[in-house]
Amino acid sequence: MDRIKRRQFVGNYLIFLILCLTGVLIPIAILYLINCTIEIEYEVSDAEEFMEYHVSKKKK
């Protein structure tokens, strides 16, 4: 079985944007981004087949 990892930001985009726009708080924005990102792992039988399906789906 192959595994596919997906990362998704679940934090507040407005807070992240405000932290980024204030130049001094960019290190805090990076920490906020890291802490509010989750990683989801899927097990698939054939990773190559999944990727072909995913790429063809995006092109449509």
Buried (B, 14 or more C-beta within 10 A) or exposed (E): EEEEEEEEEEBEEEEBEEBBEEEEBEEEBEEBBEEBEEEEEEEEEEBEEBEEEEEEEEEE
